Amino acid sequence: MDEELISSLAVKTDSKLVLLVIDGVGGLEVDGMTELEAAHTPNLDELARKSICGVTDPVSSGITPGSGPAHLALFGYDPLKYTIGRGVLEALGVGIELGPRDLCCRGNFATVDPSGVVVDRRAGRLPTEKNAELCRLLQSQVGSIEGVEIGFTSGKEHRLVVVFRGGDLSDKVSDTDPQKVGERPRPASPLAPEAEPTSRLVNSVVELASQVLSRQSPANALLLRGFSKCPDFPSMRELFRLSPAAIATYPMYRGLAKLVGMEVLDAGDSTEEEFATLKGNFYKYDFFYIHIKKPDRYGEDGDFNGKVMSIEEVDEWIPSVLELRPDVLVVTGDHSTPSLLKSHSWHPNPFMLYSLHCRSDGVARFTERECRKGGLGRFPAVEVLPLMLANGLKLKKYGA
C-alpha cells in the first residue's frame, strides 16, 4: 500500500466503519474440519453471502506474525516499516506513561520445576488478583538496582509489565522467555555491544525476582520478552482523516490502539460488554476496532472445542452490529492460531467486507476454504483499511 497516496486521497465523511477482529480465528483441519468449519455460525455465514471475501497475509507469505505487526497491518500501517516491541504495547495498554528513555518488556508469571525447567509458561493462567499481589511483592523487594528504577505493573491473568527507568538503557536485549515448556529460562544477552550493561541489569532483576518468587505456587518464576522503547507513529486521524475508537479487553490491544491514536473505550471484561460499548458509542466516532480475544486463547491452549464455542459466541452478536447499520463492516482475524499447533501460524486469514457498495461473490460460509474462493483472492492485510475507506466513500478519485 502506498501510504502517502492513501493519505492524500482520504476525506472526512459521516460514514461508519467497523473492523471486527476475531483474534486467531483461522485454523487447521482436525478430523476434516477447521474450527470455523465445525462452528455453527448462521449469522457470519449469511453475512459472507452478502460480502466480498478473500484471505489476507498479515506480513508476507510464509511469515508467522506477532500480534503487533498483524494488527498494525489491519490499521493501515506497513508492518515492515512500522515496528513495535511487545513491551511497549503492554505498557501502553495498562496505562503506563512512557518517556523516550524508558525501557519496558512484557512479563509472564510462570512455573518451573525443582531443576529450573519451565513446565507452564502461564502459571495456570494465574488469576489477575494474584498477579497484582505478586507485582506488589516484587515492587517491594526489587524496586531499584544500581540507580535504575524497576516498576512491576499487573496485567491480565499471568501477564505483567516491567519498566526500567534511569541510565542509558538499550532495547537490544534478547528475551529470557524460551516460549516453550521443557526448557530453562534463558539469560538475557546483548544484541548489540552497547546493550551489555542493560542485559546484565535484566539478569540481575530476573535473579532477584526468582528468589522472591521461589516460595510461591504456581507462579514461582518470571519470564521476560519484547524489550522495547516507545516509537512515534503518525495517527490514523492524521493519515486517514478518521475519528477512531478501540474496544478491547486485553491491555496489549488497547496499547496498539493508543499507539495509532485511537480513543480507547472502557469495554469491560466480556464479549457482551464489548458489543454494548459499540452500541453506546456508535454515533461518537467513525471508525471502530473491536477485538475478540477468546478464539486465540483457546487456540494457544490446543482446545479445539473451546475455540469452536468462542467463535459461535461471536456469531450471536453479529445481528446487533448490523442493527447499527454500519456503512462498512469487516470481519477477519489478525493471524491464525490453529489449536492443532497451539501457536500463531503463517496461514492466511479469512476475510469478508460488507457494504452497500461491495460486489458479493457467491461465498457460502465464513470459513478459510470458502473465503479462498472470494473475489478478493489472497492479498496483503495492509490493504484492508484502503478497502474499508473506499467502500465508505472516504477516498477521493486519483488523477484527472
C-alpha positions in Angstrom: 0.0 0.0 0.0 1.2 3.5 -0.9 0.7 5.3 2.4 1.2 8.8 1.0 -1.2 8.1 -1.8 -4.0 6.9 0.5 -3.4 9.8 2.9 -3.6 12.3 0.0 -7.0 10.9 -1.1 -8.6 10.4 2.3 -11.5 12.7 3.1 -13.6 13.2 6.2 -17.2 11.9 5.9 -20.0 10.7 8.2 -19.8 7.1 7.1 -19.2 4.5 9.9 -16.6 1.8 9.6 -16.4 -1.3 11.8 -13.4 -3.6 11.9 -14.2 -6.8 13.9 -11.0 -8.7 14.6 -11.6 -12.3 15.9 -8.2 -13.0 17.2 -6.6 -16.2 15.9 -9.8 -17.2 14.1 -8.0 -19.2 11.3 -7.3 -22.8 12.0 -6.2 -26.2 10.6 -8.3 -29.3 10.0 -8.9 -31.7 12.8 -10.9 -34.7 11.6 -11.5 -33.0 8.3 -12.7 -29.6 9.6 -11.2 -26.4 10.9 -12.7 -24.7 14.0 -14.6 -22.3 11.7 -16.0 -25.1 9.7 -17.0 -27.0 12.8 -18.7 -24.0 14.3 -22.4 -23.2 13.9 -22.3 -19.7 12.5 -25.5 -18.8 10.7 -25.1 -15.1 11.1 -21.5 -14.9 9.9 -22.4 -17.2 7.0 -25.3 -15.1 5.9 -23.1 -12.0 6.1 -20.5 -13.8 4.0 -23.1 -14.4 1.2 -23.7 -10.7 1.0 -20.0 -9.7 1.2 -16.9 -9.7 -0.8 -14.4 -12.2 0.6 -10.8 -13.3 0.4 -7.8 -14.3 2.6 -5.1 -12.0 3.9 -1.4 -12.3 4.7 -0.5 -10.1 7.8 3.1 -9.6 6.8 4.1 -11.9 3.8 3.6 -15.4 2.6 5.0 -17.9 5.0 5.8 -15.4 7.7 4.2 -16.1 11.2 3.3 -12.7 12.7 3.2 -11.5 16.2 0.0 -9.7 17.3 1.7 -6.3 17.0 2.6 -6.3 13.3 -0.6 -8.3 12.4 -2.7 -5.5 13.9 -0.7 -2.7 12.5 -1.3 -4.1 9.0 -5.0 -4.1 9.6 -4.8 -0.5 10.8 -3.1 0.5 7.5 0.5 0.6 8.7 3.1 -1.3 6.8 4.4 -3.8 9.4 7.8 -3.9 7.8 8.1 -0.1 8.1 6.4 0.4 11.5 7.9 -1.9 14.1 6.9 -2.0 17.7 8.0 -4.2 20.7 5.7 -6.2 22.8 6.7 -4.4 26.0 5.6 -1.0 24.7 2.2 -2.4 23.7 1.7 -4.0 27.1 2.8 -0.9 28.9 0.5 1.5 27.0 -2.3 -1.0 27.4 -2.2 -0.9 31.2 -2.0 2.9 31.2 1.7 3.4 31.8 3.1 6.8 30.5 6.4 6.1 28.8 9.2 8.5 28.4 11.6 8.3 25.4 14.4 6.7 27.5 12.2 4.2 29.3 12.7 0.5 28.6 9.8 -1.9 29.0 9.1 -5.5 28.5 6.2 -8.0 28.7 6.5 -10.4 31.6 4.9 -13.8 32.3 4.5 -15.3 35.7 5.4 -19.0 35.1 6.0 -22.3 36.8 9.4 -24.0 36.9 10.1 -27.5 38.3 12.8 -28.0 41.0 15.5 -28.3 38.3 14.5 -24.9 36.9 12.8 -26.2 33.7 9.7 -24.4 32.6 6.6 -26.6 33.0 4.0 -23.9 32.5 4.7 -20.5 30.8 1.4 -19.1 32.1 1.4 -20.4 35.7 -2.0 -22.0 35.1 -3.3 -18.6 33.7 -2.9 -17.0 37.1 -5.9 -15.1 38.5 -5.5 -11.4 37.9 -5.9 -10.7 41.6 -3.0 -13.0 42.5 -1.0 -11.3 39.7 -1.5 -7.9 41.3 -0.4 -9.3 44.7 2.8 -10.7 43.3 3.6 -7.5 41.5 3.3 -5.6 44.8 5.6 -8.2 46.4 8.2 -7.8 43.6 7.9 -4.0 43.7 8.7 -4.0 47.5 11.7 -6.3 47.0 13.2 -5.4 43.6 12.2 -1.7 43.3 15.6 -0.4 42.1 19.1 -1.7 41.1 22.2 0.3 40.5 20.3 3.6 40.3 17.7 2.2 37.9 14.1 2.2 39.0 12.2 -1.1 38.3 8.5 -1.0 38.0 6.2 -4.0 38.1 2.6 -3.5 36.8 0.0 -6.2 36.8 -1.7 -7.0 33.5 -4.4 -9.7 32.9 -4.1 -13.2 34.2 -0.4 -14.2 34.1 0.8 -11.1 32.2 2.7 -8.1 33.7 4.8 -5.2 32.5 8.3 -4.4 33.7 9.6 -0.9 33.1 13.2 0.2 33.6 13.8 3.9 34.2 17.2 5.7 34.6 20.6 5.5 33.0 21.5 4.8 29.4 19.3 1.8 28.6 19.2 -0.2 25.4 16.4 -2.2 23.9 18.8 -4.5 22.1 18.4 -7.3 24.6 17.3 -10.9 24.0 14.2 -12.5 25.7 14.6 -14.6 28.7 11.3 -16.5 27.9 12.1 -19.7 25.9 8.5 -19.6 24.6 8.1 -23.3 25.1 7.9 -25.7 28.0 10.6 -28.2 28.7 13.4 -25.6 28.6 15.1 -23.4 31.2 14.6 -19.6 31.1 17.4 -18.1 29.0 19.8 -15.4 30.2 19.3 -12.0 28.6 22.0 -11.4 26.1 23.1 -8.2 24.4 22.1 -8.0 20.7 24.5 -5.0 20.2 27.7 -4.1 22.1 26.0 -1.1 23.8 23.4 -3.4 25.3 25.9 -5.3 27.5 25.1 -3.2 30.7 21.4 -3.4 30.1 21.5 -7.2 29.7 23.4 -7.6 33.0 20.8 -5.4 34.7 18.0 -7.5 33.3 19.6 -10.7 34.5 20.0 -9.2 38.0 16.3 -8.4 38.0 15.4 -11.9 36.9 17.7 -13.5 39.5 16.3 -11.3 42.4 12.7 -11.9 41.2 13.3 -15.7 41.1 14.4 -15.5 44.8 11.4 -13.6 45.8 9.0 -15.9 43.9 10.7 -19.2 44.9 8.3 -20.0 47.7 5.2 -19.1 45.6 3.0 -21.6 43.8 2.2 -22.0 40.9 3.9 -18.6 39.9 7.5 -19.3 41.0 9.3 -17.7 38.1 9.4 -14.7 35.8 9.9 -14.8 32.1 10.6 -11.6 30.1 10.3 -10.8 26.4 9.7 -7.9 24.0 12.2 -5.4 25.3 11.4 -2.1 23.6 11.1 1.7 23.8 8.2 3.8 22.7 8.2 4.8 19.0 6.5 7.9 17.4 3.8 6.9 14.9 1.6 9.2 12.8 -2.0 8.8 14.0 -4.9 7.4 12.0 -6.5 10.8 12.3 -3.5 12.4 10.5 -3.1 9.7 7.9 -6.7 8.7 7.1 -8.9 11.5 8.4 -10.6 9.2 10.8 -12.0 9.6 14.3 -11.2 6.1 15.5 -12.2 4.2 18.7 -11.0 0.9 20.1 -13.0 -1.7 22.0 -10.7 -4.3 23.5 -10.4 -6.1 26.9 -6.7 -7.1 26.9 -4.0 -4.5 27.6 -1.8 -5.2 24.6 -4.5 -4.5 22.1 -5.5 -1.3 23.9 -1.8 -0.3 23.7 -1.8 -0.9 20.0 -4.8 1.2 19.5 -3.3 4.1 21.6 -0.1 3.9 19.5 -2.0 4.8 16.4 -4.1 7.5 18.0 -7.4 5.6 18.7 -9.6 6.6 21.6 -9.7 3.5 23.9 -13.1 2.9 25.3 -13.9 1.2 28.6 -15.1 -2.2 27.3 -15.4 -4.2 30.5 -14.3 -7.8 30.5 -16.8 -9.8 28.4 -17.8 -10.1 24.8 -21.3 -8.9 25.7 -19.8 -5.7 27.3 -17.7 -5.1 24.2 -20.7 -5.1 21.8 -22.7 -3.0 24.3 -19.8 -0.5 24.2 -20.0 -0.3 20.4 -23.7 0.4 20.6 -23.3 3.0 23.3 -20.7 5.0 21.4 -21.7 4.4 17.8 -22.5 8.0 17.0 -19.4 9.5 18.5 -16.7 8.1 16.1 -16.5 7.0 12.5 -14.1 4.0 12.9 -14.4 1.2 15.4 -11.9 -1.5 16.1 -13.4 -4.4 18.1 -11.1 -7.1 19.4 -12.3 -10.6 20.5 -9.6 -12.5 22.3 -11.1 -15.9 23.2 -10.6 -17.8 20.0 -6.8 -17.1 20.1 -6.6 -18.1 23.7 -8.3 -21.4 23.1 -6.1 -21.9 20.0 -3.0 -21.4 22.1 -4.3 -23.9 24.7 -4.9 -26.5 22.0 -8.6 -26.5 22.8 -10.4 -27.2 19.5 -13.9 -27.3 21.0 -13.3 -24.3 23.2 -12.3 -22.3 20.1 -15.4 -23.5 18.3 -17.6 -22.4 21.1 -15.9 -19.0 21.3 -16.5 -18.4 17.5 -20.1 -19.4 18.0 -20.4 -16.8 20.8 -19.2 -14.0 18.4 -21.7 -15.2 15.8 -24.6 -14.5 18.1 -23.6 -10.8 18.3 -23.4 -10.1 14.5 -27.1 -9.1 14.3 -26.6 -6.5 17.0 -23.8 -4.9 14.9 -25.9 -4.9 11.7 -28.8 -3.3 13.6 -26.5 -0.2 13.9 -26.3 0.0 10.1 -22.5 0.5 9.7 -21.6 1.6 6.2 -18.7 -0.9 6.2 -18.3 -4.0 8.3 -15.2 -6.1 8.1 -14.8 -9.4 9.9 -11.4 -11.1 9.9 -8.5 -12.3 12.1 -5.2 -10.7 12.9 -3.4 -14.0 12.4 -4.3 -17.7 12.5 -4.0 -19.7 15.7 -4.7 -23.3 14.9 -5.4 -25.4 18.0 -3.5 -28.1 16.3 -0.3 -26.1 16.6 -1.1 -24.3 19.9 0.5 -21.1 18.5 0.3 -18.4 15.9 0.8 -19.6 12.3 1.7 -18.4 8.8 -1.6 -19.4 7.3 -3.7 -16.6 5.6 -6.7 -15.3 7.5 -10.4 -15.5 6.3 -11.7 -12.0 5.4 -15.1 -10.5 4.5 -16.2 -7.0 3.8 -19.8 -6.0 3.8 -21.1 -2.6 2.5 -23.7 -1.2 0.2 -21.0 -0.8 -2.4 -19.3 -4.2 -2.4 -19.7 -6.9 -5.0 -20.8 -10.1 -3.3 -19.0 -13.1 -4.8 -21.1 -16.2 -4.0 -19.1 -17.3 -1.0 -21.3 -19.7 1.0 -19.8 -19.6 4.5 -17.3 -17.6 6.5 -14.5 -20.2 6.6 -11.0 -20.5 5.4 -11.9 -22.8 2.5 -14.8 -20.7 1.3 -13.1 -17.3 1.7 -10.3 -18.5 -0.6 -12.9 -18.6 -3.4 -13.8 -15.0 -2.9 -13.4 -12.1 -5.3 -10.5 -10.5 -3.4 -8.4 -13.7 -3.5 -5.3 -13.6 -1.4 -4.0 -10.1 -0.6 -1.8 -8.2 2.0 -3.6 -7.3 5.2 -2.2 -3.7 4.9 -4.7 -3.2 2.0 -7.7 -3.8 4.3 -8.0 -0.2 5.5 -7.9 1.3 2.0 -10.7 -1.1 1.0 -12.8 0.0 4.0 -12.2 3.7 3.2 -13.2 3.2 -0.4 -16.4 1.3 0.5 -17.2 4.0 3.0 -16.7 6.7 0.3 -13.8 8.1 2.2 -11.3 8.3 -0.7 -11.3 10.9 -3.5 -10.7 10.0 -7.1 -7.0 9.7 -8.1 -5.9 11.8 -11.0 -7.9 13.8 -13.6 
